[in-house]
Each structure stands twice: as C-alpha cells, then as structure tokens.
Amino acid sequence: LCAYGTPHYKEANPAMLNLITFPFLFGVMFGDMAHGALLLAFGLLLIFRPIKNPVTDLLHPHRHTIALMGFFSFYCGLIYNEFLS
C-alpha cells in the first residue's frame, strides 16, 4: 500500500527510457533549427561553463536534458526544413 519508496516487486524503472524519449519528442513537437540551436547553445554553455547564480543552479541537474532537447529540436527542424517559423 506504500506509494513512495523502493519498489518491492522489481518494477521497471522508466527513467532510462525517459532520458532519451522526452528530448526526442520535444524535438518532434518543437522542430525549429534556429530555436533548437539557441537551446543547444544554452545547454552546452551550462555543461561546459557552469554559471553560478540561483537561476542556473536550478537548471544544473537538467543541463544534459536541455542540450539534448536543443539537439533533437535542431535535427527535426533540419528534417522539417524549418528556420525561425
């Protein structure tokens, strides 16, 4: 009856599946090369040059997800032939 805590019956952990499918589906939905490039640049900035302020400290655990969202958005925008639309 416990809703929180360690699973007892070896349930599947959906976290690994969500790490790739969420950014990819975001890219399919968002699909724009320019906005994807900006998001990818911001994600790479967070990865390679961490900025110390309260706003980016909240984004620090999600920096790789933000970079993947930008990459997939750029990729899908390339396929859709969309730029600043």
CNS distance restraints for C-alpha pairs under 8 A (distance, minus, plus):
assign (resid   7 and name CA) (resid  11 and name CA) 6.34 0.50 0.50
assign (resid  14 and name CA) (resid  18 and name CA) 6.16 0.50 0.50
assign (resid  15 and name CA) (resid  19 and name CA) 6.19 0.50 0.50
assign (resid  16 and name CA) (resid  20 and name CA) 7.34 0.50 0.50
assign (resid  17 and name CA) (resid  21 and name CA) 6.20 0.50 0.50
assign (resid  18 and name CA) (resid  22 and name CA) 5.41 0.50 0.50
assign (resid  19 and name CA) (resid  23 and name CA) 7.18 0.50 0.50
assign (resid  19 and name CA) (resid  65 and name CA) 7.29 0.50 0.50
assign (resid  20 and name CA) (resid  24 and name CA) 6.26 0.50 0.50
assign (resid  21 and name CA) (resid  25 and name CA) 5.96 0.50 0.50
assign (resid  22 and name CA) (resid  26 and name CA) 6.06 0.50 0.50
assign (resid  23 and name CA) (resid  27 and name CA) 6.17 0.50 0.50
assign (resid  23 and name CA) (resid  65 and name CA) 6.71 0.50 0.50
assign (resid  23 and name CA) (resid  66 and name CA) 7.87 0.50 0.50
assign (resid  23 and name CA) (resid  68 and name CA) 5.85 0.50 0.50
assign (resid  23 and name CA) (resid  69 and name CA) 4.41 0.50 0.50
assign (resid  23 and name CA) (resid  72 and name CA) 6.62 0.50 0.50
assign (resid  24 and name CA) (resid  28 and name CA) 6.30 0.50 0.50
assign (resid  24 and name CA) (resid  68 and name CA) 7.82 0.50 0.50
assign (resid  24 and name CA) (resid  69 and name CA) 6.73 0.50 0.50
assign (resid  24 and name CA) (resid  72 and name CA) 5.56 0.50 0.50
assign (resid  24 and name CA) (resid  73 and name CA) 7.65 0.50 0.50
assign (resid  25 and name CA) (resid  29 and name CA) 6.15 0.50 0.50
assign (resid  26 and name CA) (resid  30 and name CA) 5.85 0.50 0.50
assign (resid  26 and name CA) (resid  31 and name CA) 7.94 0.50 0.50
assign (resid  26 and name CA) (resid  69 and name CA) 6.35 0.50 0.50
assign (resid  26 and name CA) (resid  72 and name CA) 7.57 0.50 0.50
assign (resid  26 and name CA) (resid  73 and name CA) 6.94 0.50 0.50
assign (resid  27 and name CA) (resid  31 and name CA) 5.12 0.50 0.50
assign (resid  27 and name CA) (resid  69 and name CA) 6.09 0.50 0.50
assign (resid  27 and name CA) (resid  70 and name CA) 7.32 0.50 0.50
assign (resid  27 and name CA) (resid  71 and name CA) 7.76 0.50 0.50
assign (resid  27 and name CA) (resid  72 and name CA) 4.66 0.50 0.50
assign (resid  27 and name CA) (resid  73 and name CA) 3.68 0.50 0.50
assign (resid  27 and name CA) (resid  74 and name CA) 7.30 0.50 0.50
assign (resid  27 and name CA) (resid  75 and name CA) 7.56 0.50 0.50
assign (resid  27 and name CA) (resid  76 and name CA) 5.97 0.50 0.50
assign (resid  27 and name CA) (resid  77 and name CA) 7.92 0.50 0.50
assign (resid  28 and name CA) (resid  72 and name CA) 7.52 0.50 0.50
assign (resid  28 and name CA) (resid  73 and name CA) 6.69 0.50 0.50
assign (resid  28 and name CA) (resid  76 and name CA) 5.92 0.50 0.50
assign (resid  30 and name CA) (resid  73 and name CA) 5.96 0.50 0.50
assign (resid  30 and name CA) (resid  77 and name CA) 7.94 0.50 0.50
assign (resid  31 and name CA) (resid  36 and name CA) 7.29 0.50 0.50
assign (resid  31 and name CA) (resid  72 and name CA) 7.73 0.50 0.50
assign (resid  31 and name CA) (resid  73 and name CA) 4.60 0.50 0.50
assign (resid  31 and name CA) (resid  74 and name CA) 6.42 0.50 0.50
assign (resid  31 and name CA) (resid  75 and name CA) 7.43 0.50 0.50
assign (resid  31 and name CA) (resid  76 and name CA) 4.82 0.50 0.50
assign (resid  31 and name CA) (resid  77 and name CA) 4.16 0.50 0.50
assign (resid  31 and name CA) (resid  78 and name CA) 7.86 0.50 0.50
assign (resid  31 and name CA) (resid  80 and name CA) 7.05 0.50 0.50
assign (resid  31 and name CA) (resid  82 and name CA) 7.12 0.50 0.50
assign (resid  32 and name CA) (resid  36 and name CA) 5.74 0.50 0.50
assign (resid  32 and name CA) (resid  73 and name CA) 5.91 0.50 0.50
assign (resid  32 and name CA) (resid  74 and name CA) 5.85 0.50 0.50
assign (resid  32 and name CA) (resid  76 and name CA) 6.97 0.50 0.50
assign (resid  32 and name CA) (resid  77 and name CA) 4.07 0.50 0.50
assign (resid  32 and name CA) (resid  78 and name CA) 7.39 0.50 0.50
assign (resid  32 and name CA) (resid  80 and name CA) 7.91 0.50 0.50
assign (resid  32 and name CA) (resid  82 and name CA) 5.23 0.50 0.50
assign (resid  32 and name CA) (resid  83 and name CA) 5.54 0.50 0.50
assign (resid  32 and name CA) (resid  84 and name CA) 6.49 0.50 0.50
assign (resid  32 and name CA) (resid  85 and name CA) 7.19 0.50 0.50
assign (resid  33 and name CA) (resid  37 and name CA) 5.95 0.50 0.50
assign (resid  33 and name CA) (resid  73 and name CA) 6.66 0.50 0.50
assign (resid  33 and name CA) (resid  74 and name CA) 4.27 0.50 0.50
assign (resid  33 and name CA) (resid  75 and name CA) 7.12 0.50 0.50
assign (resid  33 and name CA) (resid  76 and name CA) 7.64 0.50 0.50
assign (resid  33 and name CA) (resid  77 and name CA) 4.62 0.50 0.50
assign (resid  33 and name CA) (resid  78 and name CA) 6.03 0.50 0.50
assign (resid  33 and name CA) (resid  82 and name CA) 6.20 0.50 0.50
assign (resid  33 and name CA) (resid  83 and name CA) 5.16 0.50 0.50
assign (resid  33 and name CA) (resid  84 and name CA) 7.18 0.50 0.50
assign (resid  34 and name CA) (resid  38 and name CA) 6.34 0.50 0.50
assign (resid  34 and name CA) (resid  74 and name CA) 7.15 0.50 0.50
assign (resid  34 and name CA) (resid  83 and name CA) 5.57 0.50 0.50
assign (resid  34 and name CA) (resid  84 and name CA) 5.71 0.50 0.50
assign (resid  35 and name CA) (resid  39 and name CA) 6.16 0.50 0.50
assign (resid  35 and name CA) (resid  70 and name CA) 7.71 0.50 0.50
assign (resid  35 and name CA) (resid  73 and name CA) 7.71 0.50 0.50
assign (resid  35 and name CA) (resid  74 and name CA) 7.46 0.50 0.50
assign (resid  35 and name CA) (resid  84 and name CA) 7.00 0.50 0.50
assign (resid  36 and name CA) (resid  40 and name CA) 5.94 0.50 0.50
assign (resid  36 and name CA) (resid  69 and name CA) 7.55 0.50 0.50
assign (resid  36 and name CA) (resid  70 and name CA) 4.39 0.50 0.50
assign (resid  36 and name CA) (resid  71 and name CA) 6.37 0.50 0.50
assign (resid  36 and name CA) (resid  72 and name CA) 7.46 0.50 0.50
assign (resid  36 and name CA) (resid  73 and name CA) 4.75 0.50 0.50
assign (resid  36 and name CA) (resid  74 and name CA) 4.37 0.50 0.50
assign (resid  36 and name CA) (resid  77 and name CA) 7.68 0.50 0.50
assign (resid  37 and name CA) (resid  41 and name CA) 5.97 0.50 0.50
assign (resid  37 and name CA) (resid  70 and name CA) 6.15 0.50 0.50
assign (resid  37 and name CA) (resid  71 and name CA) 7.23 0.50 0.50
assign (resid  37 and name CA) (resid  73 and name CA) 7.96 0.50 0.50
assign (resid  37 and name CA) (resid  74 and name CA) 5.90 0.50 0.50
assign (resid  38 and name CA) (resid  42 and name CA) 6.16 0.50 0.50
assign (resid  38 and name CA) (resid  70 and name CA) 7.25 0.50 0.50
assign (resid  39 and name CA) (resid  43 and name CA) 6.09 0.50 0.50
assign (resid  39 and name CA) (resid  66 and name CA) 6.91 0.50 0.50
assign (resid  39 and name CA) (resid  67 and name CA) 6.71 0.50 0.50
assign (resid  39 and name CA) (resid  69 and name CA) 7.35 0.50 0.50
assign (resid  39 and name CA) (resid  70 and name CA) 4.61 0.50 0.50
assign (resid  39 and name CA) (resid  71 and name CA) 7.94 0.50 0.50
assign (resid  40 and name CA) (resid  44 and name CA) 6.06 0.50 0.50
assign (resid  40 and name CA) (resid  66 and name CA) 7.02 0.50 0.50
assign (resid  40 and name CA) (resid  67 and name CA) 4.72 0.50 0.50
assign (resid  40 and name CA) (resid  68 and name CA) 7.15 0.50 0.50
assign (resid  40 and name CA) (resid  69 and name CA) 7.20 0.50 0.50
assign (resid  40 and name CA) (resid  70 and name CA) 4.04 0.50 0.50
assign (resid  40 and name CA) (resid  71 and name CA) 5.68 0.50 0.50
assign (resid  41 and name CA) (resid  45 and name CA) 6.01 0.50 0.50
assign (resid  41 and name CA) (resid  67 and name CA) 7.43 0.50 0.50
assign (resid  41 and name CA) (resid  70 and name CA) 7.76 0.50 0.50
assign (resid  42 and name CA) (resid  46 and name CA) 6.24 0.50 0.50
assign (resid  42 and name CA) (resid  66 and name CA) 7.86 0.50 0.50
assign (resid  42 and name CA) (resid  67 and name CA) 7.29 0.50 0.50
assign (resid  43 and name CA) (resid  47 and name CA) 6.27 0.50 0.50
assign (resid  43 and name CA) (resid  63 and name CA) 5.55 0.50 0.50
assign (resid  43 and name CA) (resid  64 and name CA) 6.67 0.50 0.50
assign (resid  43 and name CA) (resid  65 and name CA) 7.90 0.50 0.50
assign (resid  43 and name CA) (resid  66 and name CA) 5.15 0.50 0.50
assign (resid  43 and name CA) (resid  67 and name CA) 4.11 0.50 0.50
assign (resid  43 and name CA) (resid  68 and name CA) 7.91 0.50 0.50
assign (resid  43 and name CA) (resid  70 and name CA) 7.41 0.50 0.50
assign (resid  44 and name CA) (resid  48 and name CA) 5.99 0.50 0.50
assign (resid  44 and name CA) (resid  49 and name CA) 7.93 0.50 0.50
assign (resid  44 and name CA) (resid  63 and name CA) 7.73 0.50 0.50
assign (resid  44 and name CA) (resid  64 and name CA) 8.00 0.50 0.50
assign (resid  44 and name CA) (resid  67 and name CA) 5.97 0.50 0.50
assign (resid  45 and name CA) (resid  49 and name CA) 5.31 0.50 0.50
assign (resid  45 and name CA) (resid  50 and name CA) 6.90 0.50 0.50
assign (resid  46 and name CA) (resid  50 and name CA) 4.95 0.50 0.50
assign (resid  46 and name CA) (resid  51 and name CA) 6.96 0.50 0.50
assign (resid  46 and name CA) (resid  56 and name CA) 7.77 0.50 0.50
assign (resid  46 and name CA) (resid  60 and name CA) 7.09 0.50 0.50
assign (resid  46 and name CA) (resid  63 and name CA) 5.88 0.50 0.50
assign (resid  47 and name CA) (resid  63 and name CA) 6.08 0.50 0.50
assign (resid  47 and name CA) (resid  64 and name CA) 7.02 0.50 0.50
assign (resid  50 and name CA) (resid  56 and name CA) 7.96 0.50 0.50
assign (resid  50 and name CA) (resid  60 and name CA) 7.91 0.50 0.50
assign (resid  51 and name CA) (resid  56 and name CA) 6.48 0.50 0.50
assign (resid  51 and name CA) (resid  57 and name CA) 7.87 0.50 0.50
assign (resid  52 and name CA) (resid  56 and name CA) 6.74 0.50 0.50
assign (resid  52 and name CA) (resid  57 and name CA) 6.62 0.50 0.50
assign (resid  53 and name CA) (resid  57 and name CA) 6.07 0.50 0.50
assign (resid  54 and name CA) (resid  58 and name CA) 6.60 0.50 0.50
assign (resid  55 and name CA) (resid  59 and name CA) 6.94 0.50 0.50
assign (resid  56 and name CA) (resid  60 and name CA) 6.03 0.50 0.50
assign (resid  59 and name CA) (resid  63 and name CA) 6.13 0.50 0.50
assign (resid  62 and name CA) (resid  66 and name CA) 6.27 0.50 0.50
assign (resid  63 and name CA) (resid  67 and name CA) 6.30 0.50 0.50
assign (resid  64 and name CA) (resid  68 and name CA) 6.15 0.50 0.50
assign (resid  65 and name CA) (resid  69 and name CA) 6.06 0.50 0.50
assign (resid  66 and name CA) (resid  70 and name CA) 6.27 0.50 0.50
assign (resid  67 and name CA) (resid  71 and name CA) 6.18 0.50 0.50
assign (resid  68 and name CA) (resid  72 and name CA) 6.08 0.50 0.50
assign (resid  69 and name CA) (resid  73 and name CA) 5.98 0.50 0.50
assign (resid  70 and name CA) (resid  74 and name CA) 6.04 0.50 0.50
assign (resid  71 and name CA) (resid  75 and name CA) 6.10 0.50 0.50
assign (resid  72 and name CA) (resid  76 and name CA) 5.99 0.50 0.50
assign (resid  73 and name CA) (resid  77 and name CA) 5.94 0.50 0.50
assign (resid  74 and name CA) (resid  78 and name CA) 6.13 0.50 0.50
assign (resid  75 and name CA) (resid  79 and name CA) 6.40 0.50 0.50
assign (resid  76 and name CA) (resid  80 and name CA) 5.98 0.50 0.50
assign (resid  77 and name CA) (resid  81 and name CA) 5.67 0.50 0.50
assign (resid  77 and name CA) (resid  82 and name CA) 5.01 0.50 0.50
assign (resid  77 and name CA) (resid  83 and name CA) 6.95 0.50 0.50
assign (resid  78 and name CA) (resid  82 and name CA) 6.50 0.50 0.50
